Amino acid sequence: MVREILIWPDPVLKQKSMAVAKVDDGIRRLLDDMSETMYAADGVGLAAPQVGVLKRCIVIDTSPRQEGQKLLHLVNPVIVKGEGETTYTEGCLSIPGESEDVDRFAKVWVRALDYAGKEFEVEADELLAIALQHETDHLEGTVFVDHLSSLKRELIRRRMKKLKAEHASEKPGDVKKAAHHESAL
């Protein structure tokens, strides 16, 4: 089921997510819904807070933009190590139509539980490393604009408030995709 993606500055996006005690059918259903929502919005990653659920769950699929990748389900992800530096022009499904340069680790190692609840570790670079850091930030109540200057963040906040007001005036049956951006995570 495709879920509604919250638009920043929704207060839920500023809250820290809770750890998942057990990967059960409810969590798998959430992961499935998140994957479907991410694909419908043409994103490469989605965190549970973005669909209003404060649980430490993310889905990522960079395969359309990074060869050799596949859909990843990560429950209780933790970045255990990061190295190097890179700058990437990031976008976000919760901040549609906006993108800015963000400094990140060039390579990360992340430990998490998979769809079946088994622990695994992923070593990532390029877009997958960026997506892992971006989505893990969401679990801490951080969005990519928090990495920007206060002036840039405020300009984007104003545009998002205007967008939310426009959405509020739409009819309930209207379905809209987020504004597409090549780097929307």
Secondary structure, DSSP 8 states (H G I E B T S, - for coil): -------TT-GGGGS--B--S---HHHHHHHHHHHHHHHHTT-SEEEGGGGT--BSEEEE--TTTSTT---EEEEEEEEEEEES-EEEEEEETTEEEEEEEEEE-SEEEEEEE-TTS-EEEEEEEHHHHHHHHHHHHHHTT--GGGGS-HHHHHHHHHHHHHHHHHHHTS-TT--------TTB-
